[in-house]
Amino acid sequence: MSVSGIEGIGGFAPLATPRLDPASDLTSPRGPDGASGAGGGFGDLVVKGVERLQQTQATSDQLAVKAATGDLQAIHQYTIAASEAQVTTQLTVAMRNKALEAFTEIMRMPV
């Protein structure tokens, strides 16, 4: 979820969330088995995605505590962080479901 148009509003700086660069995946050298030459593969992407999900949820939780205690000056920061955490969770669950469906379909294939 991008909040690139909000930077100029009231000095708000969007939360620092790491993003994947699809172009770098296309230009990275690949080995004969299709794996990235730099040692990054599908497993690394999954691990990074889960770490990003945990970081996003932790940020949302911290801002929720600040909002509940009255320490948060701008409530929109929590609202954006909570929405970002929700969307990230939904994406992760959808990817897990698709991977499970693919695994089930492979297991049904006759040998």
N, C-alpha and C positions, 0 to 999 in steps of 0.2 A: 504494500500500500504506500503510495507516494504522497507526500505532503509538500512537494516542491513549491507550490504556489503560495504557501502560508508564511514563508520566511520574513516577508516584509511587514507583516501585521504585528504591530506592538512590540517589536523586538524579539519575537518568538523564534527560537531556533529549534528545528525538528529534532527528535530523538536520534541519536547516532545508532543506526542499524546497519550492519554489514549487508551488502547486497552482492549477489552473484553477477558476474559479467558474462553473458552468453557468448559474446564475441571472443573472449579469451579461450573458451572451450573449443571454438571452431578453429582457432589458429594454433593451438598447442599441438606439438608433435605427438603422434600416436604410434604405438608399437605394433607388431604384426598381429597381436591378439586384440587390438582395438583399445587397449588401455593407454592412458596418458603416459608420455615419456617422463613426466616429472613425478611419477609415483602417485598421482591423484587418480582415483577411480570412482566408481559408483558408491562404494562403501564410504569413501571420504566425504562425498557429497551428502550422504545420509547422516553421517556423524555431525558434519557442520550444520546441517539443517536442524537437527535435534538440539544442538548447542545454541543455535540462534533462537529456537523456540523457547528454550529455558531462559535465555537472557531477556527475551521480550516479555515473558511472563513475570520474571523477577522485577523488571523495571515497572511493569504495571502494578504489581503488588506493592512495591515501595511507594509509588505515587498514590495508591489507594490508602495506605496507612497515613501518608502526609495529608491527604484530603480529609480523612476522618478525624485527624487530630487538629486540623485547622492550620497546619504548617505550610500548606500549599497555597501560594498566592494566586496562581492561574489554574483554575479547575479544568480548562480546556486541555492542558497537558495530560491530565489523567484520562480524560475522555478519549483523546487520540491514542494514548498508550494502550488503553483497554480495548479499543477497536482493533488496533494493530495486533494485539495478542490474540484476540478472537479470530481474526482472519488467518493469522499464522497457524493457529490450532486447527481450524477447519481445513486448511490446505494440507497440513501434515496428516490429518485423519483421512482425507480423500486420497492422498498418495499411498498411505498404508492399505486402504481398501483396494485400490487398483493393483498394488503389488500382490496382495493376497488372492485377488481374483486371477491374476496371471499365473501365480503358483498353482492354484487349484486347477486351472485349465491345462497347465503343463502336466500335472499329475494324472489327468484324465486321458492323455494321449496314449494311444496303443504303441507298444514297443515293437 
